[in-house]
Amino acid sequence: MPAANRLPVPSPDARDRLLETASNLFARRGYQAIGLRDLASHLGLHPGSLYHHIESKQGLLFELIESSLTDLLYETRKSLKASRSTDERLRCFVQAFIAFSQAHPDRLVLLTREAMNLTDDQALQVEQLKAVYSALLAEIIIADCNLCGPASGSRAHAIAQAVLSLLCGRAHWGNVEVANEQIVAYVQGIVRTGKME
């Protein structure tokens, strides 16, 4: 095939820069407020050249959210492998979330605020990943609280949702001066409410 007929292959650096810039802009100003012209302008590109890197703005948002959740799951599982006790597993889970949210605050905003802009099919895929993540925590809660019986799963999932709401909400409140170990202690307190029922 003659060189003139080949499509340009985007360099990994250019793609990474595109993903980072889009993540930042979508998180700071909102997905709906950013057009492809805005994104191209921030990258120093012509708007049409973005299509060498992405299929659509909607596809870009989905890719950012899906990769964020996948990365959070990976980091959490990696952290949990090193833990031995249930108490240590809960601490590792929370610390992995805090580390992710501190290292990638824009990606957490996309997960918690911009997922509403996904198509139904995309949202379903994201909800499936969220369910896997939540189930990791629910398993830890079942073990930590020694839950058993037919209602144990639903109780553990309810507690997991409360914990995840706390963690995600805390990230949106800005720089709240609370030590990471204190957050772990708060979460342990919430989880232990499961023992009281």
C-alpha positions as CSV (number, residue, x, y, z in Angstrom):
1,M,0.0,0.0,0.0
2,P,1.5,3.4,-0.9
3,A,2.5,5.5,2.1
4,A,0.0,8.3,1.0
5,N,-3.0,5.9,1.5
6,R,-2.1,4.8,5.0
7,L,-3.9,6.2,7.9
8,P,-1.7,7.9,10.5
9,V,-1.1,5.8,13.5
10,P,-1.4,7.9,16.7
11,S,1.6,7.9,18.9
12,P,1.0,6.5,22.4
13,D,2.2,9.8,23.9
14,A,-0.4,11.8,21.9
15,R,-3.2,9.4,22.9
16,D,-2.1,9.5,26.6
17,R,-2.1,13.3,26.4
18,L,-5.6,13.3,24.9
19,L,-6.9,11.0,27.6
20,E,-5.4,13.0,30.4
21,T,-6.6,16.3,28.9
22,A,-10.1,15.0,28.3
23,S,-10.3,13.6,31.9
24,N,-9.2,16.9,33.3
25,L,-11.6,19.0,31.3
26,F,-14.6,16.7,31.8
27,A,-13.9,16.6,35.5
28,R,-13.3,20.3,35.9
29,R,-16.0,21.8,33.6
30,G,-18.3,18.9,33.0
31,Y,-18.8,16.5,30.1
32,Q,-21.7,18.5,28.6
33,A,-19.7,21.8,28.8
34,I,-16.8,20.6,26.8
35,G,-17.0,20.2,23.0
36,L,-14.5,18.5,20.7
37,R,-13.4,22.0,19.6
38,D,-12.5,22.8,23.2
39,L,-10.6,19.6,23.6
40,A,-8.8,20.1,20.4
41,S,-7.9,23.6,21.3
42,H,-6.4,22.5,24.6
43,L,-4.3,19.9,22.8
44,G,-3.2,22.4,20.0
45,L,-5.0,20.3,17.3
46,H,-7.6,20.8,14.7
47,P,-11.0,19.4,15.8
48,G,-11.1,17.0,12.9
49,S,-7.8,15.4,13.8
50,L,-9.2,14.2,17.1
51,Y,-11.0,11.5,15.1
52,H,-7.6,9.9,14.4
53,H,-7.5,9.2,18.2
54,I,-11.2,8.7,19.2
55,E,-14.4,7.4,17.7
56,S,-16.6,10.0,19.4
57,K,-16.8,12.2,22.4
58,Q,-19.3,9.8,23.9
59,G,-16.9,6.9,23.3
60,L,-14.1,8.9,24.9
61,L,-16.1,9.4,28.0
62,F,-16.9,5.7,28.2
63,E,-13.3,4.8,27.7
64,L,-12.2,7.1,30.5
65,I,-14.8,5.8,33.0
66,E,-14.3,2.2,32.1
67,S,-10.6,2.4,32.4
68,S,-10.9,4.3,35.7
69,L,-13.0,1.5,37.2
70,T,-10.8,-1.2,35.8
71,D,-7.7,0.5,37.2
72,L,-9.4,0.9,40.6
73,L,-10.4,-2.8,40.6
74,Y,-6.9,-3.8,39.7
75,E,-5.2,-1.7,42.3
76,T,-7.7,-2.9,45.0
77,R,-7.2,-6.5,44.1
78,K,-3.4,-6.1,44.1
79,S,-3.6,-4.5,47.6
80,L,-5.9,-7.2,48.9
81,K,-3.5,-10.0,47.9
82,A,-1.0,-8.8,50.5
83,S,-3.5,-8.8,53.3
84,R,-4.0,-11.8,55.6
85,S,-6.7,-11.0,58.2
86,T,-10.2,-9.7,57.5
87,D,-9.4,-6.5,59.4
88,E,-6.3,-6.0,57.2
89,R,-8.3,-6.7,54.1
90,L,-10.8,-3.9,55.0
91,R,-7.9,-1.5,55.7
92,C,-6.3,-2.4,52.4
93,F,-9.5,-1.9,50.5
94,V,-10.0,1.6,52.0
95,Q,-6.4,2.6,51.5
96,A,-6.5,1.5,47.9
97,F,-9.5,3.6,47.3
98,I,-7.9,6.6,49.0
99,A,-4.7,6.2,47.1
100,F,-6.6,6.0,43.8
101,S,-8.7,9.1,44.6
102,Q,-5.6,11.1,45.7
103,A,-3.6,10.0,42.6
104,H,-6.4,10.4,40.1
105,P,-9.0,12.9,41.5
106,D,-10.3,13.7,38.0
107,R,-11.0,10.0,37.2
108,L,-12.9,9.7,40.4
109,V,-15.1,12.7,39.5
110,L,-15.8,11.0,36.1
111,L,-16.9,7.8,37.9
112,T,-19.2,9.5,40.3
113,R,-20.5,12.5,38.3
114,E,-20.2,12.0,34.6
115,A,-21.4,8.4,34.3
116,M,-25.0,9.8,33.9
117,N,-23.9,10.9,30.4
118,L,-23.3,7.4,29.1
119,T,-25.6,5.5,26.8
120,D,-27.8,2.8,28.3
121,D,-25.4,0.0,27.0
122,Q,-22.3,1.9,28.3
123,A,-24.0,2.5,31.7
124,L,-24.9,-1.2,32.0
125,Q,-21.2,-2.1,31.5
126,V,-20.1,0.4,34.0
127,E,-22.7,-0.8,36.5
128,Q,-21.4,-4.3,36.1
129,L,-17.9,-3.2,37.0
130,K,-19.2,-1.2,39.9
131,A,-21.1,-4.4,41.1
132,V,-17.8,-6.4,41.0
133,Y,-16.1,-3.7,43.0
134,S,-18.9,-3.5,45.5
135,A,-19.0,-7.3,45.8
136,L,-15.3,-7.3,46.8
137,L,-16.2,-5.0,49.7
138,A,-19.3,-7.0,50.6
139,E,-17.3,-10.2,50.9
140,I,-14.9,-8.5,53.3
141,I,-17.9,-7.2,55.3
142,I,-19.5,-10.7,55.5
143,A,-16.2,-12.1,56.9
144,D,-15.5,-9.2,59.2
145,C,-19.0,-9.2,60.8
146,N,-19.3,-13.0,60.7
147,L,-22.6,-12.6,58.8
148,C,-24.5,-15.7,57.9
149,G,-28.1,-16.6,56.9
150,P,-30.3,-15.6,54.1
151,A,-30.1,-11.8,54.8
152,S,-26.4,-11.6,55.2
153,G,-25.7,-10.8,51.5
154,S,-28.2,-8.0,51.4
155,R,-26.9,-6.5,54.7
156,A,-23.4,-6.7,53.5
157,H,-24.3,-5.0,50.3
158,A,-26.1,-2.2,52.1
159,I,-23.1,-1.6,54.3
160,A,-20.8,-1.7,51.3
161,Q,-23.0,0.9,49.6
162,A,-22.8,3.1,52.7
163,V,-19.0,2.8,52.8
164,L,-18.6,3.5,49.1
165,S,-20.9,6.5,49.4
166,L,-18.8,7.9,52.3
167,L,-15.5,7.3,50.3
168,C,-16.8,8.9,47.1
169,G,-18.5,11.7,48.9
170,R,-15.4,12.6,50.9
171,A,-13.5,13.0,47.7
172,H,-16.0,15.6,46.4
173,W,-15.8,17.7,49.6
174,G,-12.3,18.8,48.6
175,N,-9.3,18.9,50.9
176,V,-10.9,17.8,54.2
177,E,-8.0,17.5,56.7
178,V,-8.6,14.0,58.0
179,A,-5.8,11.4,58.2
180,N,-6.1,8.3,56.0
181,E,-6.0,6.1,59.1
182,Q,-8.9,8.1,60.6
183,I,-10.9,7.4,57.4
184,V,-10.1,3.7,57.8
185,A,-11.3,3.8,61.4
186,Y,-14.6,5.5,60.3
187,V,-15.1,2.8,57.8
188,Q,-14.4,0.1,60.3
189,G,-17.0,1.6,62.6
190,I,-19.6,1.6,59.8
191,V,-18.8,-2.0,58.9
192,R,-19.0,-3.1,62.4
193,T,-22.6,-1.9,62.6
194,G,-23.3,-5.1,60.7
195,K,-22.5,-7.0,63.9
196,M,-25.1,-5.2,65.9
197,E,-28.1,-6.4,63.9
